[in-house]
Amino acid sequence: MKFVFFSPHFPVNGAEFCDRLRQAGATVLGIGDAPYEQLSPKLKGALNEYYRIADMENEDQVLRAMGHFIHRWGRIDRFESLNEHWLEQDAGIRTDFNIPGIRRDFVENLKHKSKMRDFFDRAGIETIRQEKYVDRAGVEAFVTRVGYSVVIKPDQGSGASNTVKIASAEDLDAFEKAKLSGVSYVCEQFIDGIILTYDGLVDRDGRIVFAASHRFEQSIMGVVNADSHLNYYCLPSIDPEVEKAGRAAIAAFDIREKFFHIEFFQTRAGQRIVALEINMRPPGAWMTDAVNYAYDMDVYREWAEMVVHNKNGGPFKGRYFVGYASRKKHIRYINDHRAVLEAHGDRIVHFAPIEDVFSRAMGNFAYQFRSEDFDEVKAIVRFIQATE
């Protein structure tokens, strides 16, 4: 298999995906804008060839890189970035070069929240009441039907960017003044609940070969808008209702040979499962590593074996609760880094700064830790994020 990995250097875990592809026997070809000398040793060792371009948004430059690879290596079997930002470009390249995977004619269903609803409806999954944002009068009419609060967000996007909660006419006034021109928005009923995810791998025959779940008790929208710190948990088991809804969604979207990351609300009242959105990529930030720590596995290897050979190991059994707790530079914390390591070093599996582009949602610095005791993991979160 000849696999072109777009942007293998960013995010940094691209090196892990490329490394496992190489180990699985693939020829790994990279396209990126970073100088070759700045690539990590692991990434350099994984790539059979790297083609640097000046502007990754420039379609002509990407096409020239593909032409070079085809001339030198022959037919390309896969093209992938595993990144939400490049979803449309990935689909365009696959379409233009007849490469298997999501094509240009389907990608809009995965980019726009308004179009995802049809597939969730087809799967029999409850969805949030939603309307396209047209003008203030439309929002007011929507509020008349569903009541405050509502949420206005871009129809296309991730990470709760430019997402606001509207709880009053004054909030709506503020949104009208601050909204971005040229951006298509949707208006949704506000759901009081936590987020539970369904994350995993579906093979080229449509079989779900692995799945895990993360729990977010904070609102990402609230974290971003308040510039606060974030925490979440990878769970060693999946809520049965989340599993049922997740499997139905994968079948409805008919996605093959992909990572998936589906977000559901679990309402505080009634514990209903309500679909939020679906992403055909690995779960973001450090969540792939959280899965590895929770299940004592290598999800990068499982993905590569699935792509190259359509096979997987397992079954894998979850053992640990894995926590993530970030910090922000502008917040004063009671316990410094040394105190965190002294108190919980035997449970901490990783800590590092966060890339600036992700820091608004994910924090400036974060810790990852695990325990078989969920209460202990929650206590570590409280210790790390205790403020003065």
N, C-alpha and C positions, 0 to 999 in steps of 0.2 A: 504493500500500500504506500502510495506517495501522498503525503498529508501536508498541506500548506497551512501553517498556523499564523494568523494575522495578529500583530501586536503581541508577540510572545514574551516581551520584556515587561509589559504592564497590563494588568497588575502583576506583582512579583510571583504569584503562584503559577503564572504561565510556564515558568521553568519546570515546575513539577509535572505539569501535563505533558510538556514536550519530552521530558526525561522518560516518562513511562511509555510514551509512544515509541521512542527509540528502543526501549527495552523489549517492547512487544513485537519489534521487527519492522516497524514502519520507517520509511525514508521521510525525515522531518525537515521541512523547508520553511523558513521564517521570513515574514515581511514586517519591517518596523521602521521607525524614524530615529532610533537611538544609534549612535556609532557602535560598530561591532566591538570596539575596545571596552565599551562600558557595559556590555552584557556580562551577566554572572558566569562564573566558571561552569556551573551546572548547565546553564542554558547553552553556552558555547559547545559543551560536550554532547548535548542532545541534538543540535542542529547539523544536518548534512550540508546545508548552505543557508546563508542569510543575505537577503537583498534589502539594502537600505534605501528608503525613499525620503524625500524632504517633507512631504505633506501627506499624511495618511488619509485626509479627507479628499484628496485629489484623485478622481477616478482614473484619469489617464495614467498617472504614475503607478497605480495599483495594476492596471491592465498591462503596462509594460513589464512589471515584475512577473506577472503571470505568464506573459509571453516568453520571458527569459527562462522561467522554470520549465515550461512545456518544451521549449527548444532543447534544453539540456537534459531533462529527466523523462520526457514523454508525458503521457496522459496523467492528469492530476485526479486522484481518487476522492479526496476530501478537501474542503476549505472551511476553516472554522476560526473564530476568535474567542468563543465562550464569553462574550462580553455584550451586554445590552446595548451599549452605545453603537456597536458596529452591526447590529442585527440586520438592518436594511441593506447595508453594503454587502454583508456576507451572502444574503439571499440573491442579490444582483449578480455577484460573481458566479455563484452556483448556476444561476439561470443562463448566463452568457456562455459558460464553459461546459454546460450539461454535466454538472457535478451533483451527485446524490445529496439530498437534504432539503431543507426548507427553501422554497423558491420565491421569486418576486410576487407571484400571484397569491401567495398565502400569508406573507409576512405581515401585512396590515392587520390581520386578525390577532397577531401577537404584540403589536405595537400600541394599539389603541384600546383603552379600557372600555370604551363604548361598544366595540366590536366583540370583545371577549364575552360579553354578557350572553350573546346568542348561543355560544357553545356551552356555557354553564347552564343556561336554560334547557338546552338539548339534553344535558346530562342529568337534569332533574335536581339541580343544586340551587338552593335559595341564593338570590343575589341582592345586593344593596339597591334600593330604589334610586334611580339615577335619571338625569336628563342632560342633554347638551346645554351648555351655557350659551345663551344668545344675547341676552341683555338683562338689565336689572329687573324689568317687569316679569321676565320669565322666572327668575330666581324667587321673586316675591310670590308668584303664583304657585311655585313648587313648595315653598314654605307653608303656604296656606293649606296644602294637601298633606304634608308630612310633619309640619311643625319644626320649630327650632330644636336642636341645632342642625345645620347642614355643613357639608365640606365642599369647597370648590378647589379643584385640582386640574393640572394639565391632562388632557386626554392621552397624551403621550409623554412618558417620563417615568423615572424611578427615584427612590430615595426620599420621597416626600418633598422634593424641591418645588417651591412656589405653590405649596398646598396650605390652605388656610381654613380654620373653623369659623363659621359664621353663626353667631349666637344672638345677634340683634341687628336692627336696622343700622345702627352706628358701625358695626363690623362690616356690613355690606357697603356702607359709604366709603370706608377705608379701603376695601378691596377694589372698588370702582376706580379709586384714585391711583392705586398701586399696580393694577393688573398690567401684564406685559402685552404690548401690541404684537399681533401676528401669531399669538399662541391660542390654540383651541382648548377650551376648558370644558369640564363636565361638573355638574352639581349633584352631590350625593347626600342621602340621608345620613346623619351621623349615627354611628353604631357604638354603643357603650359596651366594650368588651376587650378581650385580649386577642392577640394574633397567634395562631398556631399554623405552622407551615407543613407542607408535605413536599419533601425533597428527595430526589433519587435519580435513578437511571432506568430508561426504557430502551430496550434493544431494538434491532432492526425488524423484528417480528412483532413488535408492539407489546412485548412482555415486560412488566415491571420487575427488574431483577434485583433491585435494592431500593429501600426507602427508609427515611428517618424524619424526625420532626423537631422543629425549634419553637420555643415559647417566648413571646415578647409581651411582657406585662406593661411596658411603657408604650405610649404613642410615639411613633417615629416622627410624625408631624409635630408633636409637642416638643420633642428633643431638638429638632432642626430649628423650629421657630424661636425657642428659648435659648438656643446655643448651649444646651445642657449636655450632661454625660449620659451614656447609654449602657444598659445591661440586657442580656438575654440568656437563654439556656438551650442547650441541645439535650433532648430527652432520650433515655435508653429504650423507650417504647412509644408507640403511636396511639393516640386516642382512636378507638374503633370508628367513631363517626367521621373523623378526619381521614382515616384510611379509606373508608367507603366513598366519601366525596372525592378524594384525590384520585382514586382509581377510575371513578366515573368520568372525571374531567379529562384524564389522559386518554380514555377511550373516545370521548367526544371530539377532542382536538386531533386525534389520530396522528400523534407525533411519534416518530421512530428514531432510534439511535441517538438519543439526546439525554442530557441532564434535564431535569425539570425542577422548578421551584414555584410552588403554588401557595398563595397566602389566603388564609381563611380567618374571619372573625369567629370567635366563640363568645356569644353574648353573655353578659353577666346575669341577665334575667332570662332564665329558661335554657341556658347552655346550648342555644341553637348554633349550627354551623352555617355561616354565610360567606359565600365566595367574595374575595376582594380582587385578586388578579392572578394571572399565570405568567410565568417567565420560563422560556426554554433555554436555560443556562444554569450553571452551578449556583447554589445559594451564595450570596455576596460576602464580602469581607473575609472573616476568618471562619466562616461556617463550614467550609469543606474540611478544614482541620478539626473543627469541633466534632464532626461526624467521625473522623478517624479516632479521636481520643475517646469518644463515647462507645464506639464499637470495636476498638482495637483492630482496625483494618486500614487499608490504603485505598481510599476511594479514587485517587488519581490512577492507580494501577487498574482498578476495576473498570473505570471508564475506558482506558486505553485498550484493555483486553476485549471489551465489548465492541469498540469501534473497529479494531483491526481483525479480530477473530470471531466476533459475535458470541463470545462466551464469558462466563463470570465464575468466580469462586463462591464461597458462602455455602449455606446461609450464614449470615452474621447475626450475632445476638448482642443487643445493647447491654452494657454493664454499668456505665457511669453517667451521672449528670455532669455536663460540662458547662461551666459558666463563662461569660464574657463580661468584663466590667471596664469601661473606659474612663478617662479623665480629660478635663479641659484645662488648658493653660491658665485661663482667667479665673478658675475656681480654686479657692484655698481649701486644702484637705487637711484633716487632722493627722492622718498617718502618712508619713513620707514613704518613699520607695523602699528604703532599708527596713522600715517597720513592717511593711507588707510582706517582704521576703522572710523576715524573722518570724512573723506570726503564722504565715501560710505557705512557706516555701516548699513544703513536702506535698502540697496539693497543686501548686502552680506548674503548668506545663509549658507556658510560653508567655513572654512579654516583649513588647516592642513599640516604637513610635508608629503612628498611622500616617500614610501619605496625605499631604495637605488637601488633595482633591476630594478625599473621603472624610475629612476631619469634622465637617459640620455635623454630619450624622453619626459618625463612628467614634469621634473623640480624637484627641491629639496623641494619646498614649493609652495602651490597653493591656490587660492581663487576661490570660485564659487559664482555667483551673478545673479540676475534676474531683469528684467523690461519689461513692455509692450512696451517700446520704444527701438528699435534696436540701434538707434544712442546713447542712453544713455549707453547701455551695451558696445558698442565699445569705448565710452569715458572712461569707467571704466578700460577697458583693457589698454588703453594708459596711464592712471594715474598709474596703478600698475606697468607697465613695462617700464616706462620712465627711461632712464639711464643718468648718469652724463657724 
